């Protein structure tokens, strides 16, 4: 994984170069999150897509910005959540053509990245969604630490990871709370733009 992901770390570094001062770029390049975390989790592919999308948007390459978001979203879903913000940014300056190019770039790259695999193995393609829906919160998340301390303060069953293919009440609560927090954050962001 580290060998495969190293070019994506370089891609993020090169995409950030025109956007940030050298000192901040150096903090990214030698920072402990990149060194210790990035090379064992495929989030770096999605991060590279998102950062390239921001860099392309800044340069006015709207089709490329949408395509980069589509590429990142094909690795992990969260770059797709940036698409409405990119579209609203263009629409706020009455640039429908730019918004259309962002949307077209996103759809084209996401389709090229996914449609073949969807038709080849629909169940396998869907399995990743099921895996993430059932998985216990990761060590580096606030949800993990909430469970860690929650089981000490309120010793109930369900704080711990359940057996294979099962979910606990805590995982269900995390799913609902995450959606509520995400929705509230999006609503607050959209109210600032409007």
SVG drawing of the C-alpha trace seen along z (x, -y; Angstrom):
<svg xmlns="http://www.w3.org/2000/svg" viewBox="-30 -37 40 50">
<polyline fill="none" stroke="black" stroke-width="0.4" points="0.0,0.0 2.8,-2.5 4.4,-2.1 1.0,-2.5 0.1,-5.5 3.4,-7.4 2.6,-9.0 -0.7,-10.3 1.2,-12.0 3.4,-13.7 0.3,-14.6 -1.2,-16.3 2.1,-18.1 2.4,-19.4 -1.3,-20.4 -0.8,-22.4 2.3,-24.2 0.6,-27.1 -1.9,-27.5 0.2,-27.6 3.5,-29.1 6.6,-26.8 6.6,-26.7 3.1,-25.2 3.8,-22.9 6.8,-21.5 4.6,-20.9 2.4,-18.8 5.3,-16.9 7.1,-16.0 4.1,-16.0 3.4,-13.0 -0.1,-12.4 1.3,-11.8 4.3,-9.8 2.5,-7.6 -1.1,-7.3 -1.4,-8.0 0.4,-4.9 -1.8,-2.3 -5.2,-3.7 -6.4,-4.4 -7.9,-7.8 -4.9,-9.4 -6.3,-8.7 -9.5,-10.5 -7.5,-13.4 -5.4,-13.7 -8.6,-14.0 -10.1,-16.6 -6.9,-18.7 -6.5,-18.5 -10.1,-19.6 -9.5,-22.7 -6.4,-23.5 -8.2,-23.1 -11.1,-25.2 -8.7,-28.0 -7.2,-28.0 -10.5,-28.0 -10.2,-24.5 -13.8,-23.5 -14.0,-20.2 -10.8,-19.1 -12.1,-20.1 -15.2,-18.0 -13.2,-15.1 -10.8,-15.2 -13.7,-15.1 -15.1,-12.1 -11.8,-10.4 -11.5,-11.0 -15.1,-9.9 -14.4,-6.7 -11.9,-5.8 -13.8,-7.1 -17.2,-8.8 -16.4,-12.1 -15.0,-14.1 -18.5,-13.8 -19.8,-15.9 -17.7,-18.8 -19.5,-18.7 -22.5,-20.8 -20.2,-23.4 -18.2,-23.6 -21.4,-24.0 -22.8,-26.7 -19.5,-28.6 -19.9,-28.8 -23.6,-29.5 -23.1,-32.3 -21.1,-34.2 -23.7,-33.3 -21.4,-30.9 -23.8,-28.2 -21.3,-27.0 -18.6,-26.5 -21.0,-24.6 -22.1,-22.4 -18.4,-21.6 -17.8,-20.7 -20.9,-18.4 -20.0,-16.9 -16.4,-16.2 -17.6,-14.6 -20.1,-12.3 -17.7,-11.3 -14.8,-10.3 -17.0,-8.7 -18.8,-6.7 -15.5,-5.6 -14.1,-4.6 -17.2,-2.7 -19.6,-1.5 -17.4,1.3 -17.0,2.8 -20.7,2.3 -21.6,4.4 -18.8,6.9 -19.6,7.7 -22.5,5.8 -22.5,7.7 -18.7,7.1 -19.1,3.4 -21.9,3.0 -20.0,5.0 -17.7,2.1 -20.8,0.0 -21.9,2.8 -18.4,3.2 -18.3,-0.5 -21.9,-0.4 -21.0,2.4 -17.5,1.5 -16.7,0.2 -15.3,-3.4 -11.5,-3.6 -8.9,-4.3 -8.3,-7.8 -11.9,-9.0 -13.8,-10.8 -16.4,-8.1 -13.8,-5.5 -12.8,-7.5 -16.4,-8.2 -17.0,-4.5 -13.7,-3.9 -14.7,-6.3 -18.4,-5.6 -17.9,-2.0 -16.2,-3.1 -18.8,-5.7 -21.8,-3.7 -21.0,0.0 -23.6,1.3 -23.2,3.9 -22.9,2.5 -20.0,0.2 -17.6,2.9 -17.4,4.1 -19.9,6.9 -19.3,10.1 -18.8,10.4 -21.7,9.0 -23.5,7.5 -23.9,4.0 -24.3,2.7 -26.5,-0.1 -23.4,-2.3 -22.7,-1.8 -26.3,-2.6 -26.1,-5.8 -22.9,-6.8 -24.5,-6.4 -27.5,-8.6 -25.4,-11.2 -22.8,-11.4 -25.6,-12.0 -27.2,-14.7 -23.8,-16.5 -23.0,-16.3 -26.5,-17.6 -26.3,-20.5 -22.8,-21.4 -23.9,-21.4 -27.0,-23.5 -24.8,-26.0 -22.4,-26.2 -25.2,-26.7 -26.8,-29.4 -23.4,-31.3 -23.2,-31.0 -26.8,-32.1"/>
</svg>
